[in-house]
Amino acid sequence: MAPRSVAPRNGIDREGRRARATDGPTPQVSVDFEPVTLGRPRRRIDPLVVGLVLTVAAVIVAVVKPWGVPGPATAGPEIAASPAPTQQASVPEPDESPRAAGFDPVTWANVASVVSRREAWGIRAIAFDASDAASDRVPGRYAEHWATVDGGGSARDVAVVDAGDDAVVALGVTFPQAETPLGVRIWRDHGDGDLEWIDARPLNEVPGRGAYLFGLEDRHGRLFRSWEAGRYRVDILVGPDIRRMSVEILNRFGALPPAEPWVELIPAGPDLPRDGPLGLPVGPFAWRDDAAIPLLAAPGPMLDEAAAWLDVDRQPIEGRSRSFTARAYQSSAAWLGVVLPAWADVHSADLLRLAPSRSGPEVGGTSMKVSGEELSFVAFARPGGAAWRPGVYALRVEFIDADGTHDLTWHVELRPGGLQPEPVLLSATRAWARFAGTGGVLLGTTEALDGVSTPSSLRLLDIGLESDGPYGGLTGPNLLGCGETIVRGRPTVIGFVGPAASGPTSISATILFPFAYDGPLPVLTAAGAVPGLAIAAPVLTAEFGGPASYGFRAGSAQDAPGYTICIGFPASAGG
């Protein structure tokens, strides 16, 4: 199956490019895009015409068929036999196992051969040809559909995915290397502002590979299934801002089906009693299945949607990073609440939904407050007893206790599906935000060290700050020389820290040894989320490998700090 080309539409050329003037960078809000078809438009055939053609064909066959030729003898009335089963695989329905439809689980290894390098904002879809013309386990059964978008459209603009009869098995985003996203969320649009957070899973966690291409698990949690036709919204965290792309996936007939209402989940079990969160520490909790579940989050000021997604702590290096947003996977939580200090007197309490939203935070839910006793808490439930939907919520409470008056907010992220690791670059941003303002480099890996694996996506390999580290800034060209530095493991990401006011905003890289590569080494760069912190990840490989020497320039100015980082050399190889 050959990849479909992108047909010209609304000023889009065959490569999906649009020329547009820009007015310079603008603050975050919503970025939508003009209609772009990711696939070849097909000619629509009127069903009446099809029926007429079949009728005429039947008449012709009846006229020309040699009825006088004797056929097989029959001993009784003619019986219509069922057709023999064929090997043709159908396009999978949402709850159908892809293996039953003729293809293996979607993995990066399966689709890597059809994924092209894209260095522009766009939507990427991977389609699978489930026809009997394609043989099993052949890379050619997958095809990439892509369209570029530049963020200059209006609220009506949308990227259209038309894969024909093929199943869309993966959906993702592309971006410029210098604007690498920290995270991606995908929502199903059920109409009237009703957005469902989809449990989309990256094909792998490597930033330069399948981390920005997402599939869907089947009901058994083992195989990936196809994306349903319908409307979607893709939110992309880039630095401190969120870009939004609207996407329409057409069905096999080239049409967009009507939006389907979201079926509400009504939690089972008794209501939240007055002593429901008894024994829980101060902080947020969820009530589910007749049990109170503590959620870990530090209180603080009200955050907007992007800040709650970033969830960074900029306290000094000596401190321990805090999380201001609790992450939970309670898909049927009937109540969300906060346990307060004993004998707290609640003056006011509000629950706001930060995401999904179309026009800012939304107030919702009813509240039950208990105060003036040893167990003090405030809890919120949705009208009608429906479960809280996956999303990001802010619980703001103003209260008085023995320590005075407090106006605090706790943030809760109710995720769909089960536990999955944080995106690597987002994890690095959270872990290294506290080093911003210093100078030097930090190295991290996603591989387990000493055979110990944790749910955390990122583990720190080494720290080199200019005050005490081996990676001091170079005033001249990068030079080969490792000293006594031994970088343990192969870094997946490298962070560069500098003063918040003039910290690195761009990263350039070169391999100094052993390849003597005199051209730029492509790297993904995420910067701007935390002033004074920029993070780089390789494009061509899964990690920065060794033994090799890399030269980095943190910034575009001629006097930007340079670093030589040696990976995998033995101690005696330094010089």
N, C-alpha and C positions, 0 to 999 in steps of 0.2 A: 504493500500500500504506500503510494507516494504521498508525501506531505502536501496538503492543499495550499495553494497560494492565497494571499490576501487580496481580495478583489477591491478595485477602486470604489470608494463610497464616501460621499460628503467631503470631497477634497483629500481623501487618503489615497496615496499611491500604492503600488503593489507591495511595497515593503512596509506599508502602514505608517509612513512618515507624514507629518504635517508641518509646514512652515508657519511659524507664529511669532509675532513680536511680543516681547516681554517687557514689563515695566519694572524689573528688578525684583528682589526677594520681597515677599509679603508675609505677614504673620500667618500662623496656622489657622485654618478653620477647616473648610471642606474643599477638596479638590476632586471634581468629577470630570468626565471626559466625553467627547463627542462620539457618536456611534461609529464603531469600528468592528467589522466582521472578521472573526478568526476562523476562516474557512471559506470554501467556495460556495457562493449562492447558487441554489439549484432552481431550475425552472419548475413552477407549480403546475400540476396537471389536474384539470378538473375531473372529479370522480364521474360525472355524467359522460364525459368524453371517453373515459376508460371503459365504462359499461357499454357504450355504443360500439366501441371497437371490438370488445369481446363478443357481443351479439352478432355482429357482421361476420367475424371470424368463424363462429359456430355454424352460421348458415352456409358459409363457403365450404367448410369441411364436410357438412352433411351432403352438399351437392356433389362434390368431387370424390368422395370416398367410395371405393369399389365394394358396394354392399353385396354384390353377387358372389364374392369370393367367400367360400365356406370358412367358418372359424371353428374354434374348439367347441365340441358338443357339450351341452349342459343338460343336466338331468332334472332341472326344475327352474323356478323363477330365478332371474339374474340377481345376485347379491353384490352390492357395492362393497368392495374390500377397502379396508383402511390402508392408507399409503404406508409404505415401509418407512421406518425411522431413518432419518438422515443424520449426518455428522455436523450439520449446520448449527452454529451456536447463536443464540439470540442475545440482543443487547440486555444486560442485566437490569432488573428492576432494583429499586433502592434497598430492598431487604433480601435480594437474591445473592447467593455466593458467587463471586466472580469465577471461581474454579469451575462451577457448573456451567458457566457461559463460555468456557474454553480458554481462559487465560489465568496465569499465575498471579500471586499478589504483586501489586505494583511496588517495585523497589527502585532505588537509584540505579543499581546495576542493570535493570531491565530497560530503563528509558534513557540512560546517559548518552547512548549513541545518537539519539535524535534531538538532544538538547543542545542548542547553539548558544554561544556566548552573546549576550545582549548587554549593552552598556547604555541603555536608555530606559525611561519609565515605560512600563507596559504590562500587559496581562499575557501570561503564558498558560496554554492549556495543552495537556497531553491526551490524545485520543487513541483509542484502541479499536482496531478493525476486527469485529467479531464474526465476519462472514466466513462461509466455508471455502472461500477462495484463498484464504491465508492459512498457512500451516501453523501448528502449535509451536510456541517457544521460538519464534523467529523475530529478531529485533525489528524487522520491517513491518510488523503488525502495529507498531506504535508510530505516531506522527505528532509533530509539534505544530501548534497553531499559535501565532503571536501577532500582536498589534502594539505599536508604539503609541503612547499618550504623553502629552506634555503639560497637562494641568491647566490649560487655558480655557476650558469649556464652561458651559453654564450648568445650572442644576438639572437640565433635561438631558445632558450628555451621558452616554453610557457605552461601554465596550460590549460588543455582541459576539458571543461564541457560537459558531455554527459548524459543528463537526459532522454534519450529514447523518448517515446511519451509524457512525462510530460512537462508541461510548466515551465520554469525557471521564478519565480515571484520575487525573491530577490537575490541579489548578494552582497557579502561583503568580508571583510578580517578578518583574525585572526592573533594574535601576542602574543609575550611574555608579561607578565604583567609588566615587568620592562621597556618595550619599547613601551608604549602605544602611538598610533598616535595622533597627534593634529588635523589632517584633512585628508580627502580622496577626490580625484577627479577621475572621470571615463570618459574615452574618447572612442568614437567609431572610429575604424580605417577604413577609406574608401580607403586605399591603397595609395601608393606613398607619404607617409608622411602626408596625409590629415586626421587630427584628429578633430573629432567633440566632443565638451564638452557636456556630457549628463546631463540633469537635473534630477539627481538621488536624491531621498529624503530618509533620514534615517527613519527607522520604528518608532523610537522615539529618544529623545535627551539624554537619560540616558547612560552614558559611559559604564556601566557594563551590558547593555542590548542591545537594538536595534540600538545604535548610529553608529555602524559600519556595518550595514546590510541595503542595499538600494533597494528601489523599484521605479517603474516608474508610474507616474500618467497618466490617460487616457486623451483624448482631452477635457473632461469636468472638469478636475481638481479635481475629487472627488474619483475616484477609481484607483487602481493600475493595470497596464497591464503587460504583460510578456515581458521579455528581448528577443529581436530578435537574431536569430542565426547570428554569425559573429565574427569579431575580435574586441577586446577591449584592452585598456591599463589602468591600475589602478595606479595612483600616490598617494603615502602615505607620508605625512609629519611627520617625526619622529625626534624630536629635531630640530637641524638646517639643517637636510638633507632630501632628497626625495628618497624614494625607489620606484621602478617601477616594476609592475608585468604585464606580457602579458597574456591575457586570450582569449581562443577561445571557443565559445558556438556553439555546433553542432546542426544541425536541426534534425527533427524527424527521418530522414533516416540515421543518424550517419555521415553526411557529413558537411563539412564547405562550405557554399555558397560563390560564388565569391563576392569580395568587390563591393559595390554599390557606384557610384559617389555621392558626396554631392551636392544637388541642391542649387545653389546660390540664395540668396534673394536680389532682386534689389529694393532698397527703392523708394517709390513713393514721389513725391513732387519736388519743385524747388531746384535748386542748392543753396549752401551756399552763401548769398550775403555778400558784404563787411561790412555791419553793422549787420550781423547776431547775433553775441554775445553781441550786445549793451546792457549795463546795468548789465552785469554779473561781479562778482568780479574776481580779479586776481586768476587764477587757471584753472584746466582742465574743458572741457565741451564736450558734445556730441550734434550733430545736427541731429534731428530726426523729421520727419513729420512737416517740416517747422517751427521748434522751436529749440532754443538753451537751453540745459538743463545743469545747473551747476553741477559739480561733486566735492565733498569735499575731498581734499587731500593736505597735506603739501609738499612743494618742498624739495628736498634733493639730496644726491648723487645717482648715478645709483645703483640699487639693482639687485641681481641675482634672479632667479626664487624662490628659497626657502626663501630668505629674504623678497621678495615682498609678499609671501604667509603668512609668519609670521607677518609682519607689526607691529613690536613692537617698543616702544619708551622707551629708557633707561634713560630718563632725571630724575632729582632728584624728591623726593617724593612731594615736594612743588608744582611742576609744574602740568600741566594737560596733560594727554596722548594725543599725536597727532597720526593721521593716515597718513601714507605716500602712501597708496594705496587706491584710490577711488574705491568703489564698486557700480556698476550700473547694472540694468537689462534692458538695451536698446538693444533688439535683432536686431533692424533694423537701427542702427545708421549709417548714411551715411558719417559723418565726425567726427573725433576726433581731438580736438585742445586744445590750452592753451591761455587764455587771459593773456596778459603781462601788466606791468605798462604802463601808458600813455607815448607816445613819445619814446617808446623803439625801439632801432635799432638792428634788428636781424642779427647776424653774421652767425649762422648755426642752423639747426634744423633737427632732426632725429626722426623717430618713429621705435621702435624695438619691436618685439613680443617675450616675454619671455616664454610664455606657450600658446599653446602646442609647443614643439620643440623637435627635436631629437638630435641636435648637438650644442646647445647654441642659443643665441639670433639671431633673423632673422630680417633683414631690409626689409621694404616693404612700399608700398603706395606712392602716389604722394603728394606734399605739395603745399599749397597756403599761402603766407606770406604777411602780411600787417604791415608796420612799419612806424615810422616817423610821425604818426598822433596821435590824442587824443585817438583813439581806436586802440590799437596794439594787434595783435594776430597772431598765426600761427596755421594752421589746416591741417589735412591729410585726404585724401580719397583713397580708393582702386581703382586700375585700372579697368575700365569698369563700374564704378558706383555701384558695388556690395556693400552690407552692410558689415560692419566690423563683423567678426565672433566672437563668444564668446571666450575669452582668456584673457591673461594678457599682457598689453602693457606698454612700457616706452616711454615717450615723453621728449626728451632731447633738450633743447634750450640754446644756448649761445647768450647773448644779452647785450647791454649797455643801461643804463638809467641814470637818474640824480644821482643815488647812486653808479655808477661805473659799472664794468664788472661782469657779472653773468654767471655761467655755472650750470644750475639747471635741475633736472629731476622730472617729475611728473609721477606717475604710476596709471594705470587704469585697473581695473578688470571688464570686461564685462561678466556677468554671464548669463547662459541660464535660461529660465523660470522665475518664480516670486520670490518674497522675501521669504527667509527662515532664521531662526536664525543661528548665528554662532555656530559651534561645541563648546561644553561646555569647553573642556580643552584648545582649542585655544583661546576662549574668556577670560578664566582665565589667560592664559599666557600674553595676551595683556594688561589686566587690572592690573596685578601685577608685570610686568617687572620693573616698577619704584621703587619697594620696594627691589629689589635685592641689596645686599651689606649690608643690615641691618641684624637683627636676630630676629626670631619669627615665628608666624603662621598667616595665613589669612583664613577666612572661607567665602564661597560663596554658593548661592543657585540658582536654576533655577525656584523656585516657586515665584509667585507674592506676594509682601508684602503689607498688608493693602488693598488688593483687587486691587492694581494698577499693571497692566500688561504692559510691554513695549516690543518692538521687541528685546531688548537685551537678550541674553541667560543667563547672569549671573548678580546676584545682590549681593553686599557685605553685609555679615551678621555682621562681627566683625573683628577687627584688634587687634592682640596682639604682639607687638614688645617688645624685651627684655628691651628696654630703659624705657618703661612706661606700659607695658602690664601685664596681669595676667598669661601669659603662659611662665614664665621664664624657662630657660634651667635647667634641673635636672642633678646633677652630679652622682646620684646613680640610683637604679632601679626606674621605674615608680611607683608612689604611688597614691592612691585614695585621692583626696583632691581638692575641687573646689573653696575654698575661697568664695568670693562674685561674682564669675564669673557666668553670665547667658548668655548662647548662645541662641539667639533668632532664632527660626526656626530649621530646620534640614539641615545641610550643605550637598550639593551635592558634593562639592570638597573642599579640604583643601590644602592650599599652605604653603610651608616651605621655608623661605628665610634665606640666610647666606652670608658670604663673597664670592665675585665672584670667587676668586682664589680657595677656598676650600669649596664652598657651597654644599648642599646636592645633591647627585646623585642617591640615593636609599632611599626607605621608607619601614620600617617594622612597623606592627601595631598589637595590641592585645586589646581585650575587657577586661577591668579590673573589671567592675561592670555593670550589676548585675550577669553576667553569670560565672564569675571567670574562664574565658576561658584561659587555659594555653598554647594554641598553637598559631601559627601565624594566623592573620586575613588577608585573601587575599585582596590586594588592587592593583588597576591599578596605575602605576607611569609614569608620563611624566616629563622628565628632560633633560637638555642639550640645550634646545632652547635658554634659557637666563641663563648665568652663575650665580650661586647663587640662582636659583629658581627651586624647584621641587614641583609637584602637584600630589595629591593622590585622587583617587575616589574609592568607594567600588565596590566589585565584586558581592557579594551575595545579596545586597540590592540596592535600588535606591538612598539612601542617608545614611549618618551616623545618626542613630536615637537616641532618648532619651526617658526616662532618662537613660543615660549610661555614663560610663567613659571609654575613649579610651587612650591607651598608644601608643605613636609613637616614633620611633627612626629614626631621620633624618640622614641617613648615615650608612655605614656598619662597621665603626671603633668602637672599644670599648668605646672611649671617644666621640662618636658622640652625639650631643645634643638630649636630650629626652624631651618629652612634654606629660603632662596629660591634656586632653581636655574633659571637662564635658559638656554634651548637654542635655538640658531639665530639669535640676534640679532647684527646687525653691531656692531662696536665702538662706533660713534657712538650706538647706541640705548640704551646703558647710562645709568643715572641712579640 
